Amino acid sequence: MQQGAKVILSTAASGSLKEEVTPGSFVFLDSFIDRTFKREITFHDGKNGHPKGVCHIPMYPAYNEKLRQILISSAEELKYKIFKTGTAICIEGPRYSSRAESEVYRGWNADIINMTVCPEVYLAKELGIPFATTAIVTDYDCWREGEKVSVDLVAQRMQESSDKAKTLFVTAIKKIGAIRWDDEIIMAKKTARAGVMIEEHVVFDHLKY
């Protein structure tokens, strides 16, 4: 916010919860299930100097569609194996899932699992900043026979995919920089302001446009 960010792109190392979502795939998330419980989840938390009121930010759509489509088209040009939509389970960590938990999340029809998509996705929305996350699949969590997730495995697979991720972002950022974002940003800021339960005359500097 202080640096004047217009849009935000992020990556997330992720475990697959579906056989077809293979390690090395890129998943362009369109939704999430938040299973975290110890994190700061809002800027409107009553702390001194923080925005006042209670923010009931809507989370559909969870991610900015214009950014998602730019990432998708860029990955298609690069001929990456991709999934154009995906639901992420975000767990608290730092431990990995038990087998029973992994099977429960599969039963919820989630596509991938990680520890890093929340709270960023809804904090960006509170700030009125268009946001998109690319999940980089590194493993099959622990539900699949024959492979167990580990720190070493995740680090190895992320290293293998890092150059592809950099190329994807360079390609996408060129497209992002070539178009105007005024309408998207205004819409995002209006949505964020409308979500705050407080008197209408209250103005938030970070939501001005």
HUVENMO-V619759 format. One record per residue. N is the residue number from 1. PHI is phi in radians with two decimals (none if undefined). OMEGA is omega as a letter, one per 20 degrees, with the letter a starting at -180 (999 if undefined). D_LAST is the distance of its C-alpha to the last C-alpha in Angstrom with 2 decimals. Layout:
n=N phi=PHI omega=OMEGA d_last=D_LAST
n=N phi=PHI omega=OMEGA d_last=D_LAST
//
This chain:
n=1 phi=none omega=a d_last=13.22
n=2 phi=-1.20 omega=a d_last=14.82
n=3 phi=-1.50 omega=r d_last=15.57
n=4 phi=1.31 omega=r d_last=12.10
n=5 phi=-1.08 omega=r d_last=13.22
n=6 phi=-1.66 omega=r d_last=11.53
n=7 phi=-2.44 omega=r d_last=14.31
n=8 phi=-2.30 omega=r d_last=17.48
n=9 phi=-2.00 omega=r d_last=21.04
n=10 phi=-2.44 omega=r d_last=23.94
n=11 phi=-2.11 omega=r d_last=27.65
n=12 phi=-2.58 omega=r d_last=30.04
n=13 phi=-1.10 omega=a d_last=33.82
n=14 phi=-2.48 omega=r d_last=35.15
n=15 phi=-1.64 omega=r d_last=38.44
n=16 phi=-1.49 omega=r d_last=39.37
n=17 phi=-1.92 omega=r d_last=40.47
n=18 phi=-2.38 omega=a d_last=41.84
n=19 phi=-0.97 omega=a d_last=44.71
n=20 phi=-1.30 omega=r d_last=43.02
n=21 phi=-1.54 omega=a d_last=39.97
n=22 phi=-1.45 omega=r d_last=41.90
n=23 phi=-0.95 omega=a d_last=41.23
n=24 phi=1.70 omega=r d_last=39.44
n=25 phi=-1.29 omega=r d_last=37.30
n=26 phi=-1.98 omega=a d_last=33.53
n=27 phi=-2.01 omega=a d_last=31.82
n=28 phi=-1.69 omega=a d_last=28.27
n=29 phi=-1.09 omega=r d_last=27.38
n=30 phi=-2.17 omega=r d_last=25.93
n=31 phi=-2.79 omega=a d_last=26.87
n=32 phi=-2.69 omega=r d_last=28.35
n=33 phi=-2.19 omega=a d_last=30.68
n=34 phi=-1.60 omega=r d_last=30.06
n=35 phi=-1.97 omega=r d_last=33.40
n=36 phi=-1.50 omega=a d_last=32.21
n=37 phi=-2.64 omega=a d_last=33.01
n=38 phi=-2.13 omega=a d_last=32.75
n=39 phi=-1.79 omega=r d_last=29.20
n=40 phi=-1.24 omega=a d_last=26.15
n=41 phi=-1.96 omega=r d_last=24.28
n=42 phi=-2.75 omega=r d_last=21.23
n=43 phi=-1.40 omega=a d_last=19.11
n=44 phi=-1.59 omega=a d_last=19.77
n=45 phi=-1.93 omega=r d_last=23.41
n=46 phi=1.41 omega=a d_last=24.32
n=47 phi=-1.34 omega=a d_last=24.80
n=48 phi=-1.03 omega=r d_last=24.39
n=49 phi=1.51 omega=r d_last=21.03
n=50 phi=-1.58 omega=a d_last=19.43
n=51 phi=-1.00 omega=a d_last=16.88
n=52 phi=-1.47 omega=r d_last=18.91
n=53 phi=1.49 omega=r d_last=19.86
n=54 phi=-1.99 omega=a d_last=20.94
n=55 phi=-1.76 omega=r d_last=18.68
n=56 phi=-1.71 omega=a d_last=20.39
n=57 phi=-1.26 omega=r d_last=18.28
n=58 phi=-1.27 omega=a d_last=19.73
n=59 phi=-2.00 omega=r d_last=21.31
n=60 phi=-2.22 omega=i d_last=22.16
n=61 phi=-1.28 omega=a d_last=21.29
n=62 phi=-1.27 omega=a d_last=21.51
n=63 phi=-2.09 omega=a d_last=20.30
n=64 phi=-1.22 omega=a d_last=17.95
n=65 phi=-1.21 omega=r d_last=20.34
n=66 phi=-1.11 omega=r d_last=19.13
n=67 phi=-1.12 omega=r d_last=19.66
n=68 phi=-1.01 omega=a d_last=22.92
n=69 phi=-1.17 omega=r d_last=24.24
n=70 phi=-1.14 omega=r d_last=23.69
n=71 phi=-1.11 omega=a d_last=25.60
n=72 phi=-1.09 omega=a d_last=28.25
n=73 phi=-1.10 omega=r d_last=28.87
n=74 phi=-1.15 omega=r d_last=29.11
n=75 phi=-1.15 omega=r d_last=31.62
n=76 phi=-1.14 omega=r d_last=33.58
n=77 phi=-1.06 omega=a d_last=33.93
n=78 phi=-1.46 omega=r d_last=35.26
n=79 phi=1.07 omega=r d_last=37.59
n=80 phi=-1.39 omega=r d_last=36.73
n=81 phi=-1.38 omega=a d_last=37.95
n=82 phi=-2.34 omega=r d_last=34.88
n=83 phi=-2.20 omega=a d_last=33.97
n=84 phi=-1.26 omega=r d_last=30.98
n=85 phi=-2.35 omega=r d_last=30.33
n=86 phi=-3.12 omega=r d_last=31.36
n=87 phi=-1.87 omega=r d_last=31.21
n=88 phi=-1.80 omega=r d_last=31.38
n=89 phi=-1.58 omega=r d_last=33.20
n=90 phi=-1.88 omega=a d_last=31.82
n=91 phi=-1.74 omega=a d_last=34.62
n=92 phi=-1.18 omega=a d_last=34.65
n=93 phi=1.24 omega=j d_last=37.20
n=94 phi=-1.38 omega=r d_last=38.50
n=95 phi=-1.28 omega=r d_last=41.52
n=96 phi=-1.46 omega=a d_last=41.74
n=97 phi=-1.28 omega=r d_last=42.54
n=98 phi=-1.37 omega=r d_last=46.02
n=99 phi=-1.04 omega=a d_last=47.66
n=100 phi=-1.10 omega=r d_last=47.36
n=101 phi=-1.10 omega=a d_last=43.61
n=102 phi=-1.04 omega=r d_last=43.12
n=103 phi=-1.20 omega=r d_last=45.11
n=104 phi=-1.06 omega=a d_last=43.13
n=105 phi=-1.13 omega=r d_last=39.83
n=106 phi=-1.11 omega=r d_last=41.52
n=107 phi=-1.17 omega=r d_last=42.57
n=108 phi=-1.44 omega=r d_last=38.97
n=109 phi=1.18 omega=r d_last=38.44
n=110 phi=-1.29 omega=a d_last=35.99
n=111 phi=-1.69 omega=a d_last=36.11
n=112 phi=-2.44 omega=a d_last=35.50
n=113 phi=-2.37 omega=r d_last=35.47
n=114 phi=-2.75 omega=a d_last=33.87
n=115 phi=-2.08 omega=a d_last=32.66
n=116 phi=-2.26 omega=r d_last=29.27
n=117 phi=-1.62 omega=r d_last=26.74
n=118 phi=-2.11 omega=j d_last=26.10
n=119 phi=-1.65 omega=a d_last=24.20
n=120 phi=-0.92 omega=a d_last=21.86
n=121 phi=-1.09 omega=a d_last=20.93
n=122 phi=-1.55 omega=r d_last=19.76
n=123 phi=-1.20 omega=r d_last=18.32
n=124 phi=-1.07 omega=r d_last=15.96
n=125 phi=-1.12 omega=r d_last=15.02
n=126 phi=-1.08 omega=r d_last=14.48
n=127 phi=-1.48 omega=a d_last=11.97
n=128 phi=1.26 omega=a d_last=10.10
n=129 phi=-1.96 omega=r d_last=11.68
n=130 phi=-0.98 omega=a d_last=13.88
n=131 phi=-2.48 omega=r d_last=17.40
n=132 phi=-2.57 omega=a d_last=20.95
n=133 phi=-2.12 omega=r d_last=24.37
n=134 phi=-1.83 omega=r d_last=27.58
n=135 phi=-1.53 omega=r d_last=30.66
n=136 phi=-1.82 omega=a d_last=33.66
n=137 phi=-1.38 omega=a d_last=36.86
n=138 phi=-2.00 omega=a d_last=39.45
n=139 phi=-2.89 omega=r d_last=42.05
n=140 phi=-1.87 omega=a d_last=43.31
n=141 phi=0.94 omega=a d_last=42.74
n=142 phi=-2.26 omega=a d_last=46.17
n=143 phi=-1.35 omega=a d_last=46.94
n=144 phi=-1.63 omega=r d_last=48.59
n=145 phi=-1.14 omega=r d_last=52.18
n=146 phi=1.67 omega=r d_last=52.95
n=147 phi=-2.55 omega=r d_last=49.71
n=148 phi=-2.10 omega=r d_last=48.20
n=149 phi=-1.23 omega=r d_last=44.86
n=150 phi=-2.63 omega=r d_last=45.15
n=151 phi=-1.04 omega=a d_last=43.17
n=152 phi=-1.10 omega=a d_last=45.21
n=153 phi=-1.13 omega=a d_last=44.69
n=154 phi=-1.08 omega=a d_last=40.91
n=155 phi=-1.09 omega=r d_last=40.78
n=156 phi=-1.12 omega=a d_last=43.11
n=157 phi=-1.19 omega=r d_last=41.23
n=158 phi=-1.14 omega=r d_last=37.83
n=159 phi=-1.09 omega=r d_last=39.50
n=160 phi=-1.12 omega=a d_last=40.89
n=161 phi=-1.70 omega=a d_last=37.49
n=162 phi=-1.12 omega=r d_last=35.48
n=163 phi=-1.14 omega=r d_last=36.10
n=164 phi=-1.14 omega=r d_last=35.13
n=165 phi=-1.14 omega=r d_last=31.85
n=166 phi=-1.08 omega=r d_last=31.10
n=167 phi=-1.10 omega=r d_last=32.03
n=168 phi=-1.04 omega=a d_last=29.86
n=169 phi=-1.19 omega=r d_last=26.75
n=170 phi=-1.06 omega=r d_last=27.59
n=171 phi=-1.11 omega=a d_last=28.02
n=172 phi=-1.19 omega=a d_last=24.82
n=173 phi=-1.12 omega=r d_last=22.67
n=174 phi=-1.05 omega=r d_last=24.06
n=175 phi=-1.21 omega=r d_last=22.86
n=176 phi=-1.06 omega=a d_last=19.39
n=177 phi=-1.26 omega=a d_last=19.13
n=178 phi=-1.59 omega=a d_last=20.48
n=179 phi=-2.19 omega=r d_last=17.84
n=180 phi=-1.49 omega=a d_last=14.23
n=181 phi=-2.02 omega=a d_last=11.87
n=182 phi=-0.93 omega=a d_last=8.77
n=183 phi=-1.12 omega=r d_last=10.06
n=184 phi=-1.11 omega=a d_last=11.12
n=185 phi=-1.19 omega=r d_last=8.08
n=186 phi=-1.07 omega=r d_last=6.19
n=187 phi=-1.09 omega=a d_last=9.68
n=188 phi=-1.13 omega=r d_last=10.17
n=189 phi=-1.22 omega=r d_last=7.52
n=190 phi=-1.10 omega=r d_last=8.93
n=191 phi=-1.09 omega=a d_last=12.28
n=192 phi=-1.12 omega=a d_last=12.04
n=193 phi=-1.18 omega=a d_last=11.24
n=194 phi=-1.14 omega=a d_last=13.94
n=195 phi=-1.41 omega=a d_last=16.29
n=196 phi=-1.58 omega=r d_last=16.53
n=197 phi=-1.47 omega=a d_last=19.60
n=198 phi=-2.90 omega=a d_last=18.99
n=199 phi=-0.98 omega=a d_last=18.86
n=200 phi=-1.09 omega=a d_last=16.11
n=201 phi=-1.32 omega=a d_last=15.51
n=202 phi=-1.22 omega=a d_last=14.64
n=203 phi=-1.98 omega=r d_last=11.18
n=204 phi=-1.82 omega=a d_last=10.44
n=205 phi=-0.99 omega=a d_last=9.03
n=206 phi=-1.28 omega=r d_last=8.57
n=207 phi=-1.89 omega=r d_last=6.46
n=208 phi=-1.26 omega=r d_last=3.80
n=209 phi=-2.57 omega=999 d_last=0.00
//
